[in-house]
């Protein structure tokens, strides 16, 4: 029976292999159980039992490449029960693996075993189509790196793909969608989860997972100080600090302008919580702006400001963008005071070549400039801006402006991030298209996706080691 199981190991998962110590040259491994991790076809789990306390890790490689393409799993904690998760798995591929035990500094290696990864489920096949005419024109960093994008409808899926459009990693959630996702410096993915009946980028849960697919943090609205709907942004500032945007609902007397005596204005705020949902810091647009000065308040009250991105400036203060008023603000992260406003009616002087209409994904790029995706609804043409904001002289200078083709005009959502000094990855969400464009406005690469991603975040290759390798 055991021999039959070993023979079928390359064909079937959820298999237990009992290992004889006498036939394994004294190795302390007594049993091996291999299957998929959380029913994910791109993650293989190997459960190992040892006869004495030890640490264990696996080395594995595709048979087509051989052991020169060897990858190592993470090392388990000292004990007799060990669960190893193998990432960087390609579907329908034959693999060889071996197990290494570390017992009191004594290293022992098992014999080689094999398995065959299974085919991706049909609903995960042909989700992405990448196109490019000359791979030599694509930056080395881009070809070696990866991209994170998410499906917002249920069941939610977070995807990591390579530049060829191959699905290299995924994680699914039932009952909610990944409204917004971000790869963190801790090599985790933190997200806002929401149901289908919640607006596009709004949700009521926070989920952080490892690249092995295990949960680090899962908060739900109603737990601790997590009392409001959150939206559009999620940042892991430190191990115990989660930063997000929230909906600040204020009951206000609008009868003087034709509204109700007890009317509701939906504004936006910044909320910082710890991993248990305890409030650490809070700020609201109501703290700095009087909504009654908005002449179109009755029209805008359901979504008065519409903050759509949040990031940190180089000095640790906040950069926050708003869709409805076409502005980007810098907010003091301690006092909540608005330091400057950039855009229509802002406090920063702007030349005509700096004018934009609606910004998304505002952030400080590698060159220290303020970069953002401009929806361009005034000209029906989307573009990418990078501005140098001179706070001392209260002025902005244009550093980069890339106009995207009019046939991928993107009136809502979107993102733009630098790959190197000459190329930018721009996501046109509504068109289901992401492009790599150079500073001369030439399209070098295009990705068509079955989903409309809110953003596409580029992840350099060294940030994903040892989980994903090209």
C-alpha positions as CSV (number, residue, x, y, z in Angstrom):
1,X,0.0,0.0,0.0
2,X,2.8,2.4,0.9
3,X,4.6,1.7,-2.3
4,X,1.5,2.4,-4.3
5,X,1.0,5.7,-2.5
6,X,4.6,6.7,-3.3
7,X,4.1,5.8,-7.0
8,X,1.0,7.9,-7.2
9,X,2.6,10.9,-5.4
10,X,3.2,12.7,-8.7
11,X,-0.5,12.2,-9.7
12,X,-2.5,12.8,-6.5
13,X,-2.3,15.2,-3.6
14,X,-3.3,14.7,0.0
15,X,-0.9,11.7,0.2
16,X,0.9,10.5,3.3
17,X,4.3,8.9,2.9
18,X,5.7,6.9,5.8
19,X,9.4,7.0,5.8
20,X,11.5,4.2,7.2
21,X,14.5,5.5,9.3
22,X,16.6,2.4,8.5
23,X,16.1,2.9,4.8
24,X,16.6,6.6,4.9
25,X,20.2,6.6,6.2
26,X,19.2,7.6,9.7
27,X,17.1,10.6,8.7
28,X,14.7,11.6,11.5
29,X,11.8,12.2,9.1
30,X,9.0,9.7,9.8
31,X,6.1,10.9,7.7
32,X,5.4,13.3,4.8
33,X,2.0,14.6,3.8
34,X,1.7,16.7,0.6
35,X,-1.2,18.6,-0.8
36,X,-2.4,22.1,-1.8
37,X,-2.3,24.9,0.8
38,X,-5.8,26.2,1.5
39,X,-6.9,24.6,-1.8
40,X,-4.7,27.0,-3.8
41,X,-3.2,25.4,-6.9
42,X,-0.1,27.6,-6.8
43,X,0.8,26.8,-3.2
44,X,1.9,23.3,-2.2
45,X,1.9,22.3,1.5
46,X,4.2,19.6,2.8
47,X,3.5,18.5,6.4
48,X,6.5,16.7,7.9
49,X,6.8,14.7,11.1
50,X,10.2,14.1,12.7
51,X,11.1,11.6,15.4
52,X,12.8,14.3,17.5
53,X,12.8,18.1,17.8
54,X,14.3,19.7,14.7
55,X,13.9,22.4,12.1
56,X,12.9,21.5,8.6
57,X,12.9,23.1,5.2
58,X,12.4,22.0,1.6
59,X,14.4,22.4,-1.6
60,X,12.4,22.1,-4.8
61,X,12.7,22.7,-8.5
62,X,10.8,22.1,-11.8
63,X,12.1,18.9,-13.5
64,X,12.5,20.8,-16.8
65,X,15.1,23.0,-15.2
66,X,16.7,20.6,-12.8
67,X,18.3,21.3,-9.4
68,X,20.2,24.4,-10.8
69,X,16.8,26.1,-10.5
70,X,16.5,25.1,-6.8
71,X,14.2,27.1,-4.5
72,X,14.2,26.8,-0.7
73,X,11.1,27.1,1.5
74,X,11.2,29.0,4.8
75,X,12.6,27.0,7.7
76,X,10.1,25.6,10.3
77,X,10.3,26.2,14.0
78,X,12.0,23.7,16.2
79,X,9.6,20.8,16.9
80,X,8.3,17.4,15.6
81,X,5.5,18.7,13.5
82,X,6.3,21.0,10.5
83,X,4.2,22.6,7.8
84,X,6.1,24.0,4.8
85,X,4.5,26.0,2.1
86,X,6.0,26.0,-1.4
87,X,5.3,29.1,-3.5
88,X,6.5,29.9,-7.0
89,X,4.6,27.0,-8.4
90,X,3.6,26.8,-12.0
91,X,0.5,24.9,-13.0
92,X,0.7,21.5,-14.7
93,X,4.4,21.1,-14.0
94,X,6.5,18.2,-12.7
95,X,8.6,19.0,-9.6
96,X,11.2,17.3,-7.5
97,X,11.8,18.1,-3.9
98,X,13.9,17.0,-0.9
99,X,13.7,17.8,2.8
100,X,16.5,19.1,4.9
101,X,16.4,18.6,8.7
102,X,18.5,20.6,11.2
103,X,18.9,18.9,14.6
104,X,21.5,20.3,17.0
105,X,23.4,21.8,14.1
106,X,23.4,18.4,12.3
107,X,22.1,18.8,8.8
108,X,20.6,15.8,7.0
109,X,19.0,15.6,3.5
110,X,16.3,13.2,2.5
111,X,16.0,11.4,-0.8
112,X,14.2,13.1,-3.7
113,X,10.4,13.0,-4.0
114,X,8.2,14.2,-6.8
115,X,4.8,15.8,-7.4
116,X,2.9,17.3,-10.3
117,X,1.1,20.6,-9.8
118,X,-2.5,20.7,-11.1
119,X,-4.2,22.7,-13.7
120,X,-5.6,26.1,-12.7
121,X,-9.4,26.2,-12.2
122,X,-11.1,27.5,-15.3
123,X,-12.2,30.7,-13.6
124,X,-8.5,31.6,-13.1
125,X,-7.4,30.8,-16.7
126,X,-7.0,33.5,-19.4
127,X,-7.6,36.4,-17.0
128,X,-4.7,38.5,-18.4
129,X,-3.2,39.1,-21.8
130,X,0.1,40.8,-22.1
131,X,1.3,42.3,-25.4
132,X,4.6,43.8,-26.4
133,X,6.5,44.1,-29.7
134,X,10.1,44.1,-28.5
135,X,11.1,42.6,-25.1
136,X,14.5,44.3,-25.4
137,X,12.8,47.7,-24.9
138,X,11.3,46.6,-21.6
139,X,13.4,47.6,-18.5
140,X,15.2,44.7,-16.8
141,X,13.5,45.7,-13.5
142,X,10.1,45.4,-15.1
143,X,10.8,41.9,-16.6
144,X,12.2,40.7,-13.3
145,X,9.4,42.2,-11.2
146,X,5.7,41.5,-10.6
147,X,2.4,43.3,-10.4
148,X,-0.4,43.1,-7.8
149,X,-4.0,43.7,-8.8
150,X,-7.3,42.7,-7.3
151,X,-10.9,41.6,-8.1
152,X,-13.4,43.8,-6.2
153,X,-16.5,41.6,-6.7
154,X,-17.2,38.4,-4.8
155,X,-15.5,36.1,-4.6
156,X,-12.6,38.4,-4.2
157,X,-9.2,37.5,-5.7
158,X,-5.8,39.2,-5.2
159,X,-3.5,38.3,-8.1
160,X,0.3,38.7,-8.6
161,X,1.3,38.3,-12.2
162,X,4.6,38.7,-14.2
163,X,5.2,40.8,-17.3
164,X,4.1,38.0,-19.6
165,X,0.7,38.0,-18.0
166,X,1.2,34.7,-16.2
167,X,-0.6,34.3,-12.9
168,X,2.1,33.6,-10.4
169,X,0.2,33.9,-7.1
170,X,-3.4,34.4,-6.0
171,X,-5.5,34.4,-2.9
172,X,-9.3,34.2,-2.7
173,X,-11.9,35.3,-0.2
174,X,-15.5,34.2,-0.1
175,X,-18.4,36.7,0.5
176,X,-16.3,39.8,-0.1
177,X,-14.1,41.4,-2.7
178,X,-10.7,42.9,-2.5
179,X,-11.7,46.6,-2.8
180,X,-8.2,47.9,-2.4
181,X,-4.9,46.0,-1.9
182,X,-1.4,47.0,-1.2
183,X,1.9,45.1,-0.9
184,X,3.8,46.0,2.3
185,X,7.4,46.3,3.3
186,X,6.8,43.2,5.5
187,X,6.2,41.1,2.4
188,X,2.5,40.9,3.2
189,X,-0.7,42.0,1.4
190,X,-3.1,44.3,3.3
191,X,-6.5,44.9,1.9
192,X,-9.9,46.5,2.4
193,X,-12.6,43.9,1.9
194,X,-16.2,44.7,1.0
195,X,-19.4,43.1,-0.2
196,X,-20.9,43.6,-3.7
197,X,-23.6,45.9,-2.3
198,X,-20.9,48.3,-0.9
199,X,-19.7,51.0,-3.3
200,X,-16.7,50.4,-5.6
201,X,-13.8,51.1,-3.3
202,X,-15.6,51.0,0.0
203,X,-15.6,48.2,2.6
204,X,-16.0,47.1,6.2
205,X,-13.1,44.7,6.8
206,X,-9.3,44.8,6.8
207,X,-7.3,41.7,5.9
208,X,-3.6,41.2,6.0
209,X,-2.1,38.0,4.7
210,X,1.3,36.5,4.2
211,X,2.5,35.4,0.8
212,X,2.0,31.9,2.1
213,X,-1.7,32.8,2.3
214,X,-2.0,32.8,6.1
215,X,-3.9,35.5,8.0
216,X,-1.9,38.1,10.0
217,X,-4.7,40.5,10.8
218,X,-8.5,40.4,10.2
219,X,-10.6,43.3,11.5
220,X,-14.3,43.8,10.9
221,X,-16.4,47.0,11.3
222,X,-17.8,47.1,14.8
223,X,-14.7,45.7,16.5
224,X,-12.8,48.1,18.8
225,X,-12.8,51.6,17.4
226,X,-13.4,50.4,13.8
227,X,-16.9,51.9,13.6
228,X,-17.1,53.6,10.2
229,X,-17.0,52.4,6.6
230,X,-13.5,52.6,5.2
231,X,-12.5,53.2,1.6
232,X,-9.9,53.8,-1.2
233,X,-6.7,53.4,0.8
234,X,-5.0,51.0,3.2
235,X,-1.4,51.4,4.5
236,X,0.6,49.3,6.9
237,X,2.7,52.0,8.5
238,X,4.4,49.7,11.0
239,X,3.9,46.3,12.5
240,X,1.1,47.6,14.7
241,X,-0.2,50.6,12.7
242,X,-2.9,50.4,10.0
243,X,-3.8,53.6,8.2
244,X,-6.9,54.1,6.1
245,X,-9.6,56.5,4.9
246,X,-13.0,56.5,6.5
247,X,-16.4,57.9,5.9
248,X,-17.2,60.6,8.4
249,X,-21.0,61.0,8.5
250,X,-22.2,64.3,10.1
251,X,-25.8,65.1,11.0
252,X,-26.3,68.7,10.0
253,X,-29.1,71.2,9.7
254,X,-29.4,72.0,6.0
255,X,-32.8,73.6,6.1
256,X,-31.4,77.0,5.4
257,X,-30.3,75.8,1.9
258,X,-33.3,73.7,1.1
259,X,-32.3,70.5,2.9
260,X,-33.6,68.7,6.0
261,X,-33.4,69.8,9.6
262,X,-31.4,66.6,10.3
263,X,-29.6,66.0,7.1
264,X,-26.5,63.9,6.5
265,X,-23.2,65.0,5.0
266,X,-20.7,62.3,4.1
267,X,-17.1,63.6,4.4
268,X,-13.8,61.8,4.7
269,X,-11.2,61.3,7.3
270,X,-7.9,59.5,8.1
271,X,-7.9,56.8,10.7
272,X,-4.9,55.1,12.3
273,X,-5.6,51.9,14.3
274,X,-3.6,49.2,15.8
275,X,-3.9,45.5,14.8
276,X,-6.8,45.0,17.3
277,X,-8.8,48.0,16.0
278,X,-7.9,50.5,18.7
279,X,-7.8,54.1,17.5
280,X,-4.4,55.7,17.6
281,X,-5.1,58.9,15.6
282,X,-8.0,60.4,13.8
283,X,-8.6,63.4,11.5
284,X,-11.6,64.6,9.5
285,X,-12.1,67.1,6.6
286,X,-14.8,68.6,8.9
287,X,-11.9,69.7,11.2
288,X,-10.5,72.0,8.5
289,X,-13.3,72.9,6.1
290,X,-16.9,74.2,6.6
291,X,-19.2,72.3,4.2
292,X,-21.7,75.1,4.3
293,X,-19.4,77.2,2.1
294,X,-19.9,74.6,-0.7
295,X,-22.6,76.2,-3.0
296,X,-23.4,72.7,-4.4
297,X,-23.6,71.0,-1.0
298,X,-27.1,69.6,-1.5
299,X,-25.9,68.0,-4.7
300,X,-22.6,66.8,-3.1
301,X,-23.7,65.9,0.4
302,X,-23.8,62.1,-0.2
303,X,-20.1,62.2,-1.2
304,X,-19.0,65.6,-0.4
305,X,-15.2,65.5,-0.8
306,X,-14.5,61.9,-2.1
307,X,-10.9,61.3,-0.9
308,X,-9.4,58.6,-3.2
309,X,-5.8,58.1,-2.1
310,X,-3.6,58.6,0.9
311,X,0.2,58.4,1.2
312,X,3.1,59.7,3.3
313,X,5.3,62.6,2.1
314,X,9.1,62.3,2.7
315,X,8.8,64.2,6.0
316,X,6.1,61.8,7.4
317,X,3.1,64.1,6.7
318,X,0.1,63.0,4.7
319,X,-0.6,63.4,1.0
320,X,-4.3,63.0,0.3
321,X,-6.2,63.5,-3.0
322,X,-9.8,64.3,-3.6
323,X,-11.8,63.6,-6.7
324,X,-14.7,66.0,-6.3
325,X,-12.8,69.2,-5.8
326,X,-9.8,68.2,-8.0
327,X,-7.3,68.9,-5.3
328,X,-4.3,67.2,-3.5
329,X,-3.6,68.3,0.1
330,X,-0.7,67.9,2.4
331,X,-1.9,67.4,6.0
332,X,0.3,67.5,9.1
333,X,0.2,64.0,10.5
334,X,0.4,65.3,14.1
335,X,-1.8,68.4,14.3
336,X,-4.1,67.7,11.3
337,X,-3.4,71.2,9.9
338,X,-3.6,71.5,6.1
339,X,-0.1,72.5,5.0
340,X,-1.0,73.2,1.4
341,X,-3.6,72.5,-1.3
342,X,-2.6,71.8,-4.8
343,X,-5.1,72.1,-7.7
344,X,-8.2,74.1,-8.5
345,X,-8.5,76.9,-6.0
346,X,-5.5,75.6,-4.1
347,X,-2.8,77.4,-2.1
348,X,0.1,76.3,-4.3
349,X,0.9,78.5,-7.4
350,X,0.8,76.4,-10.5
351,X,1.8,77.1,-14.1
352,X,-0.6,76.3,-16.9
353,X,1.4,73.1,-17.7
354,X,0.7,71.8,-14.2
355,X,-3.1,71.9,-14.4
356,X,-4.9,68.6,-13.8
357,X,-8.6,67.7,-13.2
358,X,-8.9,64.7,-11.0
359,X,-6.0,62.9,-9.3
360,X,-5.7,59.2,-8.2
361,X,-2.9,57.3,-6.5
362,X,-1.0,60.5,-5.4
363,X,2.4,59.6,-3.9
364,X,6.0,60.6,-3.8
365,X,8.0,58.8,-6.4
366,X,11.6,57.6,-6.5
367,X,12.8,61.0,-7.6
368,X,11.1,62.8,-4.7
369,X,8.4,64.3,-6.8
370,X,4.6,64.2,-6.3
371,X,3.3,61.7,-8.9
372,X,-0.3,60.9,-9.7
373,X,-2.7,59.6,-12.3
374,X,-4.9,62.3,-13.8
375,X,-8.2,61.1,-15.0
376,X,-8.4,64.2,-17.3
377,X,-12.2,64.5,-17.4
378,X,-11.9,68.1,-18.6
379,X,-10.1,67.1,-21.8
380,X,-11.3,63.5,-22.0
381,X,-7.7,62.5,-21.9
382,X,-5.9,60.7,-19.1
383,X,-2.3,61.4,-18.2
384,X,0.5,61.0,-15.7
385,X,1.9,64.0,-13.8
386,X,5.0,64.4,-11.6
387,X,5.4,67.8,-9.9
388,X,8.1,69.3,-7.7
389,X,6.3,71.1,-4.9
390,X,8.4,74.0,-3.5
391,X,6.8,74.6,-0.1
392,X,9.1,77.5,0.7
393,X,8.0,79.5,-2.3
394,X,4.5,78.0,-2.4
395,X,4.9,76.9,-6.0
396,X,4.8,73.7,-8.2
397,X,7.0,73.0,-11.1
398,X,6.3,70.4,-13.8
399,X,8.8,67.5,-13.9
400,X,6.9,65.0,-16.0
401,X,3.7,64.9,-18.0
402,X,2.8,61.9,-20.0
403,X,-0.4,61.9,-22.1
404,X,-1.9,58.5,-22.6
405,X,-3.7,57.5,-25.8
406,X,-7.2,58.9,-26.0
407,X,-8.7,55.5,-26.8
408,X,-7.8,54.4,-23.2
409,X,-9.2,57.6,-21.5
410,X,-10.0,56.6,-18.0
411,X,-12.5,58.8,-16.2
412,X,-12.5,57.1,-12.9
413,X,-9.9,55.3,-10.7
414,X,-6.4,54.5,-12.0
415,X,-2.8,54.6,-10.9
416,X,0.7,55.4,-12.1
417,X,4.0,54.3,-10.7
418,X,7.6,54.7,-11.9
419,X,9.5,51.6,-12.9
420,X,12.8,53.4,-13.6
421,X,13.6,57.0,-14.7
422,X,12.3,56.4,-18.2
423,X,9.2,54.2,-17.8
424,X,5.9,54.4,-15.9
425,X,3.3,51.7,-15.2
426,X,-0.2,53.3,-15.7
427,X,-3.5,51.5,-14.9
428,X,-6.6,52.6,-16.8
429,X,-9.1,50.8,-14.6
430,X,-12.3,51.5,-16.5
431,X,-10.7,50.2,-19.8
432,X,-9.4,47.0,-18.2
433,X,-6.0,48.1,-19.5
434,X,-2.6,48.7,-17.9
435,X,0.3,50.1,-20.0
436,X,4.0,50.6,-19.6
437,X,4.8,53.9,-21.2
438,X,8.1,55.7,-21.5
439,X,8.8,59.4,-21.1
440,X,8.5,60.0,-24.8
441,X,4.8,58.7,-24.6
442,X,5.6,55.5,-26.5
443,X,3.7,52.4,-25.3
444,X,6.1,49.6,-24.7
445,X,3.7,47.0,-23.1
446,X,0.0,46.5,-22.6
447,X,-1.9,44.3,-20.3
448,X,-5.6,43.5,-20.9
449,X,-7.4,42.1,-17.8
450,X,-10.9,40.5,-17.4
451,X,-11.3,42.6,-14.3
452,X,-11.2,46.4,-13.9
453,X,-8.4,46.7,-11.3
454,X,-8.6,49.7,-9.0
455,X,-4.8,50.0,-9.2
456,X,-1.9,48.0,-10.4
457,X,1.1,48.1,-8.0
458,X,4.5,47.1,-9.3
459,X,6.6,45.0,-6.9
460,X,10.4,44.7,-7.5
461,X,11.7,41.2,-7.7
462,X,13.9,41.4,-4.5
463,X,10.8,42.3,-2.4
464,X,9.2,38.9,-3.2
465,X,12.1,36.6,-2.5
466,X,12.1,33.8,-1.6
467,X,8.4,33.4,-2.3
468,X,8.4,34.3,-6.0
469,X,11.3,34.2,-8.4
470,X,11.7,34.7,-12.2
